[in-house]
Amino acid sequence: MRNKFFKFSENYAKVIKHLDDKQAGQYVKAISDYAFEGKTYAGKDAAVKTAFVFTKQQIDEDKFYREKGKLGGQKIAERKRETEEENPILKSVIGTVFASELLNSLLGG
């Protein structure tokens, strides 16, 4: 998994409020271990295990959508680069027209 960070949602905080201090500590350690090292909770506490399974699903879903968004962004950037490479004259003309219009509006002419 190897995240550098993960989103700590309000739902996780709500779960912690229902756990005692020991369970809350185990829960936080479990989700941190999963998010940063890919380790799943191996303890025996049923409440912590249940909370971990819920959170694990959320972390996995967030990672899935983050990766899909990254791929989409890369595709858009690639298309933009290709368009700029294919039409450097058009880009130059558009830039010149824009600059000309900007100068005219600034100079009042």
C-alpha positions in Angstrom: 0.0 0.0 0.0 2.8 2.5 1.0 0.9 5.7 1.4 2.6 8.9 2.5 -0.6 10.0 4.0 -4.2 8.9 4.3 -7.5 10.8 4.9 -8.7 10.6 8.5 -12.4 11.1 8.1 -14.9 12.1 10.7 -16.3 8.6 10.6 -13.1 7.3 12.1 -13.3 9.8 14.9 -16.9 8.7 15.6 -15.7 5.1 15.8 -13.0 6.1 18.3 -15.6 7.7 20.6 -17.3 4.3 21.0 -14.2 2.5 22.0 -12.4 2.6 25.3 -8.9 4.1 25.4 -7.1 0.8 24.9 -9.3 -0.2 22.0 -9.0 3.3 20.5 -5.2 3.0 20.6 -5.3 -0.4 19.0 -7.6 0.9 16.3 -5.4 3.9 15.5 -2.3 1.7 15.3 -4.2 -0.8 13.2 -5.4 1.7 10.6 -1.9 3.4 10.5 -0.2 0.0 10.0 -2.6 -0.8 7.2 -2.4 2.5 5.5 1.4 2.8 5.6 2.6 -0.8 5.7 -0.2 -2.9 4.3 -0.5 -4.9 7.6 -4.0 -6.0 8.7 -5.2 -6.1 12.3 -4.3 -9.4 13.9 -5.6 -8.8 17.4 -8.5 -10.6 19.1 -10.7 -7.7 20.2 -14.0 -8.0 18.2 -14.8 -4.2 18.5 -11.4 -3.2 17.1 -11.6 -5.9 14.4 -15.0 -4.7 13.3 -14.0 -1.0 13.3 -10.8 -1.9 11.4 -12.7 -3.9 8.7 -14.9 -0.9 8.1 -12.0 1.5 7.9 -10.0 -0.8 5.7 -12.7 -0.7 3.2 -12.7 3.1 3.2 -8.9 3.3 2.9 -9.0 0.9 0.0 -11.8 2.8 -1.7 -10.0 6.2 -1.3 -6.9 4.7 -2.8 -8.8 3.2 -5.7 -10.4 6.6 -6.6 -7.1 8.5 -6.0 -5.4 6.1 -8.5 -8.2 6.5 -11.0 -8.1 10.3 -10.7 -4.3 10.2 -11.2 -4.7 8.1 -14.4 -7.4 10.5 -15.7 -5.2 13.5 -15.0 -2.3 11.9 -16.8 -4.4 11.1 -19.8 -5.7 14.7 -20.0 -2.1 16.1 -19.6 -0.9 13.7 -22.4 -3.7 14.8 -24.7 -2.9 18.5 -24.0 0.8 17.9 -24.8 0.0 16.1 -28.0 -2.3 18.9 -29.1 0.4 21.5 -28.4 3.0 19.5 -30.2 0.7 19.0 -33.2 -0.4 22.7 -33.5 2.5 24.9 -32.5 1.6 27.5 -35.1 -2.0 27.6 -33.9 -0.7 28.1 -30.3 1.5 30.9 -31.5 -1.3 32.6 -33.4 -3.7 32.4 -30.5 -1.0 33.8 -28.2 -0.3 36.6 -30.6 -4.0 37.5 -31.0 -4.5 37.4 -27.2 -1.5 39.6 -26.6 -2.6 42.0 -29.3 -6.1 42.3 -27.8 -4.7 42.8 -24.4 -2.4 45.6 -25.5 -5.3 47.3 -27.4 -7.5 47.2 -24.3 -4.7 48.5 -22.1 -3.8 51.3 -24.5 -7.4 52.2 -25.1 -7.2 51.6 -28.8 
